[in-house]
């Protein structure tokens, strides 16, 4: 556990009841989130502890389990901001101290690599206005800026073969598809989706993994962990929400270990009658994440549908922020939402 985190545990501890250090990498307190036992004021069932080098918080009364950064945000948002600035500001200074020239070299390599890894594709915003892919994106109200993150190929199977030779053993009849590239934080291609424009094609999306060892998330290259990061189900929906990434479905596999020091808000589709979705939201709450539980007045299934039905991007984003919950509050809101 780094020095900055230990420092802020001490600062926060002054404000916590029954706070005391129990051992190396272990602190105890009364849980400020649930209030702990109302009958016995001496009970302290909240613990800050070290796990795999990171600070975590768990309460054995309310059951919340989350990263220290999220816990700090719940207790004192202003102190959390200071913590993030000091911790990550320190990391940025270390990069410059080690070798300022290497920092700029790596940035140049990332830029040059983009033209190589996506060679053979055409960016959607470069297409003719009458091109079917361009018309499709415009029909879904995808902005010009967002179109820069989407591509087109007339030969999807052939292009896929150049990235993953095991996907298509033979190429008998190729097809055109919109390509949605999944880039790592360093700008490397880790996966991509192909979206068909053929309404009769049952395979609307084909997802290809280029690197099996990493987490398949869209938007990692644009993510800013110094601010809340919104995790949506689909890449298209994420194009309408600032600082967002997407799961390409409603699951995150075991390789998807989100940075415990950052704040992630899970935004599932608006399907309160879908038992599977409700269960997954519950699991995210139990894992300590903040979640969006949609306003009962919104009937559309997902973000893009809300935009198509007249809501602005700002209105959708404001609604997400207004209806973000965590811990016990999230559980109570989920129970009510799922019965509407």
PyMOL commands that set and color helices and strands:
alter all, ss='L'
color gray80, all
select helices_A, chain A and resi 3-13+68-75+77-98+100-117+124-126+132-139+144-147+156-163+220-222+235-238+275-286+303-308+313-322+327-337
alter helices_A, ss='H'
color red, helices_A
select strands_A, chain A and resi 20-23+26-29+46-51+54-59+65-67+122-123+150-153+177-183+189-195+205-209+229-232+244-246+264-267+290-292+324-325
alter strands_A, ss='S'
color yellow, strands_A
deselect
rebuild
show_as cartoon
